[in-house]
Amino acid sequence: MKETPIKKEIVDKLIAELGINDFAKATIREVKQVAAKAEQASGVEFIKMEMGIPGLPAAQVGVDAQVKALQDGIAHSYPDIQGYPELKKQASRFVKAFIGLDVAPECCVPVTGSMQGTFASFLTCSQASKQKDTVLFIDPGFPVQKMQLQVMGVKYETFDVYDYRGDKLAPKLESYLSKGNICAIVYSNPNNPSWVCLNEQELESVGRLATQYDTIVMEDLAYFAMDFRKNLSVPFEAPYQPSVGRYTDNYILLISGSKAFSYAGERIGVTCISDKLFHRHYDDLAQRYEGLPFGLVFSTRMLYALSSGTSHSAQYAMAAMLRAATDGEYDFRKEVSVYGERAHKLKEIFCRHGFHIVYDKDLDEPVADGFYFTIGYKQMTSGELARELMYYGVSAICLITTGSHQEGLRVCTSFIEDHQYAQLEERMQLFEQNN
């Protein structure tokens, strides 16, 4: 057994000090903390793959618009709770240009990042009908969304999509929906962490069942158009970003500025609610909120109570970025395609040294290269693999924390630097020899 780049004792001591009993269940922040302290104690550079933070500069068109808005004095005035009219208009155009759906500007509401969009959506969906008190996750997914429900005291159910792709998805979904208690279905597309992409046939079955069982679909588009196998970047031309919105009126689209435009720091996103759902009256919501329809409960009650609106200047940035993309002046997808290139190189290194890709297929097609991918190693459990890689100066989170039932880790490509491919090659060669 050859000595590892970081002494085992250093990592084990730090894990114990932080009180992490089961490393398989360590949160992103805990893994990040162990990596940072181990790097400091050992003097060995870590290859950090645990945090899903954009690693690219913010879109300049957004920065310029936000700076101008601030210089023009926008910071002194409260934003309208419904949002800056130009942003609402550009969000509607963007959805038409890149998804091919018609959502009125009125139904596009800016939020303080998609995180706030999901929080307000969960609140509204879970109160719409008293007998529907449970959210269903098509997992794996973003762990913090379940934390949001925990904070609210809302129940949820979950299943791992790994064994239920294609024709198997509809019967699995129906087994939950038929109970009559599901208020919302949640998934991300492309998926965080597996990067699988539900295809049109699967989305059609989700939409059909959502209509049949009167359930709302929350489609998290945090990684908008980042299926790099197809060119989804030409406005108003197919192929479009796949969406459940083609198959049901019961949908909420969550569009984030964080990844597509690398605008994570300003906490800006847009929640686009289908026109029909926005104007729909639910008896239980009407009773609780003075007869307001779904969309106005979302904005004038939930968002108003949470933050009384979204950063005024950030809305100018988002409006400018959406307009530039829709007008074909700014190819946001070209900017972020570097994530796919990094994933391709990283997968190659891992697979060369005995690792395998856990979520490796979209039905019969290899999964796309993108912001995330998943790795496993022989018979190692998630916790064993995550801890073992720490000794080699590599940090990643366990799939178990994302609702996955598979053994393995989520790898994020956002912080990888060019010199680290050679480092990873060397360390994984040693890992293979030792294991």
Secondary structure, DSSP 8 states (H G I E B T S, - for coil): ----SS-HHHHHHHHHHTT-S-GGG--HHHHHHHHHHHHHHH----EE-S-----S---HHHHHHHHHHHHTTGGGS---TT--HHHHHHHHHHHHHHT-----GGGEEEESHHHHHHHHHHHHHHHH-TT--EEEEEES--HHHHHHHHHHT-EEEEEEGGG--GGGHHHHHHHHHTTS-EEEEEEESS-TTT-----HHHHHHHHHHHHHTT-EEEEEETTTT--TTS---STTSSS----GGGT-S-EEEEEESTTTS--GGG--EEEEE-HHHHT---HHHHHHTTT--HHHIIIIIIIHHHHSS--HHHHHHHHHHHHHHHTTS--HHHHHTHHHHHHHHHHHHHHHTTEEESS-EETTEE---SSEEEEEETT--HHHHHHHHHTTTEE-EEGGGGT--SS-EEEE-TT--TTHHHHHHHHHHHHHHH-
